[in-house]
Amino acid sequence: MTPAELAEVVLSAAHAVFTERRLDPAALPERTAVERPRNPEHGDYASTLALQLSKKVGVPPRELAAALADQLGRAPGVKSVEIAGPGFLNIRLDAAAAGQLARSIVEAGAEYGRSDALAGQKINLEFVSANPTGPVHIGGVRWAAVGDALSRLLRATGADVGTEYYFNDAGSQIDRFARSLLAAAKGEPAPEDGYGGAYIAEIAEQVRAVRPDVLELDDAAAQEVFRVEGVALMFAEIKSSLRAFGVEFDTYFNEKDLHDRGELDHALNRLREQGHLYESEGATWLRTTDFGDDKDRVLRKSNGEWTYFAADCAYYLDKRERGFERVVIMLGADHHGYIGRMKAMAACFGDDPDRNLEILIGQLVNLVREGAPVRMSKRAGTVVTLEDLVDAIGVDASRYALARYSSDSPIDIDVELWTRATRDNPVYYVQYVAARTASVGRNAAEVGLTRGDAAGFRAELLGHEKENELLKALAEFPAVVATAAELRGPHRVARYLEELAGAYHRFYDNCRILPRGDEEVTDLHRARLWLNDATRVVIANGLHLLGVTAPERM
């Protein structure tokens, strides 16, 4: 019995109690939930339904709990129900009901853990969005891992998600990039405000290969060639690096398109219609202080140039007009000051900033080797890049390490730890269970042990303490996925997988799955193979949500 199935049993018992006592059925919720008690001695699951309903129907909580416990105690699969404290219900399942979960998981396969918890929500999720002026640095890599995992979680819980990469191919940074490429092509030092690193010379050479005549042009024309060709080459490299990291976007959005399509004027007109624009000193301002910003923001300068914030406004409006109800943007630690102005901007458009716009801030990441931070890339010259991280510890370890911690916490990634083939390496610890469960399956086939058909599964045989512990851990997966999606926390999945791995190791050490020597294959062996394979399913599903492989061999 899954937690969701047990919750339905609890709700069914409540309906029966309300009918018997002629209580108002309108007070009953459409759905309820059960939770694992912190102390296993308190039972398999706990429900607070009696406490939730007591005031609504005017019945003391313990009295209502007693009636619910009486009804629940008659339900198939429920071994016992105890009342604790002011009206908590502590529920124990019989071994057969608990063990049936293994079959349910195996039969569900990749669908186990998925739900419709966020069904109906249309979410635009923007992450990474590094400017095409250099390789993706380690801070952007964190968002690649977390953002991609979050998109998988949101989709697994029923949301309609569009992932998006926004890159600034207009503005002063691109001009500095183009000047840097031109200087490198001429063999000159990088401009004082330009970009350094070996990659600049590499891109410059590639541009020259495409346009051999570029240095024969005057500087203005040559710079434009380096801008157009250099940005295209740099962004192609960024996309290739992210693809190798397992991250693809539904939409790659160019800032330049906002300018070319007149979307900044469109946004300006919408804000003017809302009554939040004013002119001062020849510039056009947005009155964001009306909605909590620390100062009003310039959209168009007195010389007619657009500000970066004007593009932010146009881009937000573009997303909303594409039908996205919620716009989620992931930004680095240095963008914390953007939250106030962006929330105020959403309000200026007439939106609810708390419902329509969500900004997540990620903290810094350091790559550490032998106790000291790795300061810079050999190629980029100033920062540690995606390729540096992957070269150091691999794609799987990189993605797991970056997703394992709450994004609002700074982290150090220790090269020695994350490349170690030991249990203290979290990704190895979890992937080892994936490999071990697969190995058990191969070895079982060699000795003629199969699960058999589902009808012959003897779930009641899974009564060992460690089997019960593992079943409880497996049962938690759907709730973990739903919570991780709702709270935007992929790290919750990683931490859960480590707990599940520990439960499996304890099961494996205490409950022999395979027959020894000429020992006859029994229903207990088959039941434990179901449990082994169920663990394999959940480990694989959880790792998939993090974009990490579940190897069959290690």
VENVEN-V953937 format. One record per residue. N is the residue number from 1. RES is the residue in one letter. PSI is psi in whole degrees, -180 to 180 (none if undefined). Layout:
BEGIN
n=(N & N)
res=(RES & RES)
psi=(PSI & PSI)
END
This chain:
BEGIN
n=(1 & 2 & 3 & 4 & 5 & 6 & 7 & 8 & 9 & 10 & 11 & 12 & 13 & 14 & 15 & 16 & 17 & 18 & 19 & 20 & 21 & 22 & 23 & 24 & 25 & 26 & 27 & 28 & 29 & 30 & 31 & 32 & 33 & 34 & 35 & 36 & 37 & 38 & 39 & 40 & 41 & 42 & 43 & 44 & 45 & 46 & 47 & 48 & 49 & 50 & 51 & 52 & 53 & 54 & 55 & 56 & 57 & 58 & 59 & 60 & 61 & 62 & 63 & 64 & 65 & 66 & 67 & 68 & 69 & 70 & 71 & 72 & 73 & 74 & 75 & 76 & 77 & 78 & 79 & 80 & 81 & 82 & 83 & 84 & 85 & 86 & 87 & 88 & 89 & 90 & 91 & 92 & 93 & 94 & 95 & 96 & 97 & 98 & 99 & 100 & 101 & 102 & 103 & 104 & 105 & 106 & 107 & 108 & 109 & 110 & 111 & 112 & 113 & 114 & 115 & 116 & 117 & 118 & 119 & 120 & 121 & 122 & 123 & 124 & 125 & 126 & 127 & 128 & 129 & 130 & 131 & 132 & 133 & 134 & 135 & 136 & 137 & 138 & 139 & 140 & 141 & 142 & 143 & 144 & 145 & 146 & 147 & 148 & 149 & 150 & 151 & 152 & 153 & 154 & 155 & 156 & 157 & 158 & 159 & 160 & 161 & 162 & 163 & 164 & 165 & 166 & 167 & 168 & 169 & 170 & 171 & 172 & 173 & 174 & 175 & 176 & 177 & 178 & 179 & 180 & 181 & 182 & 183 & 184 & 185 & 186 & 187 & 188 & 189 & 190 & 191 & 192 & 193 & 194 & 195 & 196 & 197 & 198 & 199 & 200 & 201 & 202 & 203 & 204 & 205 & 206 & 207 & 208 & 209 & 210 & 211 & 212 & 213 & 214 & 215 & 216 & 217 & 218 & 219 & 220 & 221 & 222 & 223 & 224 & 225 & 226 & 227 & 228 & 229 & 230 & 231 & 232 & 233 & 234 & 235 & 236 & 237 & 238 & 239 & 240 & 241 & 242 & 243 & 244 & 245 & 246 & 247 & 248 & 249 & 250 & 251 & 252 & 253 & 254 & 255 & 256 & 257 & 258 & 259 & 260 & 261 & 262 & 263 & 264 & 265 & 266 & 267 & 268 & 269 & 270 & 271 & 272 & 273 & 274 & 275 & 276 & 277 & 278 & 279 & 280 & 281 & 282 & 283 & 284 & 285 & 286 & 287 & 288 & 289 & 290 & 291 & 292 & 293 & 294 & 295 & 296 & 297 & 298 & 299 & 300 & 301 & 302 & 303 & 304 & 305 & 306 & 307 & 308 & 309 & 310 & 311 & 312 & 313 & 314 & 315 & 316 & 317 & 318 & 319 & 320 & 321 & 322 & 323 & 324 & 325 & 326 & 327 & 328 & 329 & 330 & 331 & 332 & 333 & 334 & 335 & 336 & 337 & 338 & 339 & 340 & 341 & 342 & 343 & 344 & 345 & 346 & 347 & 348 & 349 & 350 & 351 & 352 & 353 & 354 & 355 & 356 & 357 & 358 & 359 & 360 & 361 & 362 & 363 & 364 & 365 & 366 & 367 & 368 & 369 & 370 & 371 & 372 & 373 & 374 & 375 & 376 & 377 & 378 & 379 & 380 & 381 & 382 & 383 & 384 & 385 & 386 & 387 & 388 & 389 & 390 & 391 & 392 & 393 & 394 & 395 & 396 & 397 & 398 & 399 & 400 & 401 & 402 & 403 & 404 & 405 & 406 & 407 & 408 & 409 & 410 & 411 & 412 & 413 & 414 & 415 & 416 & 417 & 418 & 419 & 420 & 421 & 422 & 423 & 424 & 425 & 426 & 427 & 428 & 429 & 430 & 431 & 432 & 433 & 434 & 435 & 436 & 437 & 438 & 439 & 440 & 441 & 442 & 443 & 444 & 445 & 446 & 447 & 448 & 449 & 450 & 451 & 452 & 453 & 454 & 455 & 456 & 457 & 458 & 459 & 460 & 461 & 462 & 463 & 464 & 465 & 466 & 467 & 468 & 469 & 470 & 471 & 472 & 473 & 474 & 475 & 476 & 477 & 478 & 479 & 480 & 481 & 482 & 483 & 484 & 485 & 486 & 487 & 488 & 489 & 490 & 491 & 492 & 493 & 494 & 495 & 496 & 497 & 498 & 499 & 500 & 501 & 502 & 503 & 504 & 505 & 506 & 507 & 508 & 509 & 510 & 511 & 512 & 513 & 514 & 515 & 516 & 517 & 518 & 519 & 520 & 521 & 522 & 523 & 524 & 525 & 526 & 527 & 528 & 529 & 530 & 531 & 532 & 533 & 534 & 535 & 536 & 537 & 538 & 539 & 540 & 541 & 542 & 543 & 544 & 545 & 546 & 547 & 548 & 549 & 550 & 551 & 552 & 553 & 554)
res=(M & T & P & A & E & L & A & E & V & V & L & S & A & A & H & A & V & F & T & E & R & R & L & D & P & A & A & L & P & E & R & T & A & V & E & R & P & R & N & P & E & H & G & D & Y & A & S & T & L & A & L & Q & L & S & K & K & V & G & V & P & P & R & E & L & A & A & A & L & A & D & Q & L & G & R & A & P & G & V & K & S & V & E & I & A & G & P & G & F & L & N & I & R & L & D & A & A & A & A & G & Q & L & A & R & S & I & V & E & A & G & A & E & Y & G & R & S & D & A & L & A & G & Q & K & I & N & L & E & F & V & S & A & N & P & T & G & P & V & H & I & G & G & V & R & W & A & A & V & G & D & A & L & S & R & L & L & R & A & T & G & A & D & V & G & T & E & Y & Y & F & N & D & A & G & S & Q & I & D & R & F & A & R & S & L & L & A & A & A & K & G & E & P & A & P & E & D & G & Y & G & G & A & Y & I & A & E & I & A & E & Q & V & R & A & V & R & P & D & V & L & E & L & D & D & A & A & A & Q & E & V & F & R & V & E & G & V & A & L & M & F & A & E & I & K & S & S & L & R & A & F & G & V & E & F & D & T & Y & F & N & E & K & D & L & H & D & R & G & E & L & D & H & A & L & N & R & L & R & E & Q & G & H & L & Y & E & S & E & G & A & T & W & L & R & T & T & D & F & G & D & D & K & D & R & V & L & R & K & S & N & G & E & W & T & Y & F & A & A & D & C & A & Y & Y & L & D & K & R & E & R & G & F & E & R & V & V & I & M & L & G & A & D & H & H & G & Y & I & G & R & M & K & A & M & A & A & C & F & G & D & D & P & D & R & N & L & E & I & L & I & G & Q & L & V & N & L & V & R & E & G & A & P & V & R & M & S & K & R & A & G & T & V & V & T & L & E & D & L & V & D & A & I & G & V & D & A & S & R & Y & A & L & A & R & Y & S & S & D & S & P & I & D & I & D & V & E & L & W & T & R & A & T & R & D & N & P & V & Y & Y & V & Q & Y & V & A & A & R & T & A & S & V & G & R & N & A & A & E & V & G & L & T & R & G & D & A & A & G & F & R & A & E & L & L & G & H & E & K & E & N & E & L & L & K & A & L & A & E & F & P & A & V & V & A & T & A & A & E & L & R & G & P & H & R & V & A & R & Y & L & E & E & L & A & G & A & Y & H & R & F & Y & D & N & C & R & I & L & P & R & G & D & E & E & V & T & D & L & H & R & A & R & L & W & L & N & D & A & T & R & V & V & I & A & N & G & L & H & L & L & G & V & T & A & P & E & R & M)
psi=(127 & 161 & -38 & -40 & -41 & -39 & -38 & -37 & -43 & -45 & -37 & -40 & -39 & -41 & -43 & -42 & -43 & -37 & -46 & -41 & 1 & 44 & 159 & 113 & -18 & -19 & -16 & 139 & 161 & -33 & 159 & -177 & 157 & 153 & 157 & 128 & 150 & -36 & 113 & -23 & -16 & -3 & -177 & -40 & 160 & 147 & 141 & 18 & -40 & -40 & -38 & -34 & -19 & -54 & -36 & -34 & -1 & 31 & 132 & 139 & -40 & -34 & -44 & -39 & -39 & -40 & -42 & -43 & -39 & -44 & -45 & -37 & -20 & -11 & 139 & 135 & -15 & 120 & -45 & 158 & 129 & 147 & 131 & 149 & -140 & -8 & 22 & 146 & 117 & 120 & 134 & 135 & 153 & 164 & -38 & -45 & -42 & -44 & -25 & -21 & -38 & -45 & -43 & -41 & -48 & -42 & -34 & -33 & -128 & -16 & -16 & 128 & -20 & 154 & 179 & 27 & -34 & 22 & 140 & -13 & 129 & 112 & 131 & 122 & 110 & 129 & 165 & -80 & 41 & 142 & 144 & 52 & 4 & 172 & 159 & 123 & 173 & -29 & -42 & -32 & -36 & -45 & -31 & -46 & -48 & -44 & -44 & -42 & -40 & -40 & -38 & -41 & -45 & -41 & -36 & -19 & 20 & -4 & 150 & 108 & 134 & 119 & 145 & 140 & 120 & 123 & 137 & 100 & 27 & 156 & -178 & -34 & -39 & -36 & -43 & -37 & -46 & -42 & -37 & -42 & -43 & -43 & -43 & -40 & -31 & -6 & 21 & 160 & 155 & 146 & 158 & -36 & 17 & -164 & 139 & -172 & 154 & -28 & -30 & -46 & -38 & -48 & -41 & -41 & -37 & -38 & -43 & -33 & -34 & -38 & 80 & -22 & 5 & -36 & -6 & -13 & 163 & 164 & -39 & -45 & -40 & -41 & -37 & -38 & -46 & -33 & -52 & -52 & -39 & -43 & -43 & -44 & -42 & -42 & -33 & -38 & -42 & -47 & -40 & -42 & -43 & -38 & -42 & -23 & -1 & 20 & 118 & 147 & 147 & -35 & 133 & 113 & 127 & 130 & -37 & -32 & -34 & -41 & -47 & -32 & 2 & 23 & -22 & -41 & -39 & -45 & -41 & -43 & -40 & -43 & -33 & -39 & -33 & -10 & 24 & 8 & 150 & 160 & 138 & 130 & 36 & -4 & 160 & 125 & 151 & 127 & 73 & -17 & -19 & -18 & 33 & -2 & 155 & -18 & 159 & 158 & 137 & 132 & -40 & 126 & 168 & -23 & 5 & -8 & 146 & 149 & 166 & -35 & -32 & -41 & -38 & -42 & -47 & -38 & -42 & -47 & -39 & -44 & -45 & -38 & -14 & 3 & 8 & 122 & -34 & 128 & 116 & 126 & 129 & 124 & 158 & 170 & -29 & 0 & 15 & -34 & -13 & -23 & -49 & -47 & -35 & -41 & -42 & -39 & -44 & -42 & -37 & -29 & -3 & 8 & 166 & 109 & -29 & -25 & -39 & -18 & 132 & 126 & 124 & 133 & 127 & 142 & 177 & 154 & 135 & 139 & 125 & 134 & 125 & 40 & -4 & 141 & 139 & 116 & -37 & 161 & 145 & -32 & -47 & -28 & -16 & -28 & 165 & 131 & 173 & -46 & -37 & -45 & -47 & -41 & -34 & -43 & -5 & 163 & -50 & -48 & -38 & -49 & -43 & -45 & -40 & -31 & -12 & -20 & 148 & 134 & -16 & 12 & 132 & 148 & 151 & 128 & 110 & 115 & -43 & -43 & -48 & -2 & 2 & 134 & 60 & 169 & -19 & -7 & 108 & -42 & -36 & -42 & -43 & -46 & -28 & -35 & -40 & -46 & -40 & -42 & -37 & -40 & -40 & -41 & -42 & -45 & -35 & -43 & -36 & -31 & 11 & 18 & 122 & 163 & -29 & 180 & 158 & -33 & -27 & 5 & 122 & 78 & -30 & -14 & -16 & 66 & 1 & 148 & -43 & -28 & -43 & -40 & -43 & -42 & -42 & -42 & -43 & -36 & -23 & -17 & -49 & -40 & -37 & -45 & -47 & -43 & -42 & -38 & -46 & -39 & 6 & 46 & 79 & -24 & -26 & -34 & -44 & -47 & -37 & -44 & -36 & -38 & -41 & -41 & -42 & -42 & -38 & -44 & -41 & -39 & -48 & -40 & -24 & -18 & 105 & 127 & -46 & 144 & 152 & 136 & -123 & 13 & 139 & 140 & 129 & 171 & -28 & -42 & -44 & -43 & -41 & -29 & -38 & -44 & -40 & -47 & -33 & -39 & -42 & -44 & -48 & -41 & -45 & -43 & -41 & -44 & -38 & -40 & -27 & -1 & 29 & 143 & 154 & 89 & 149 & -19 & 148 & none)
END
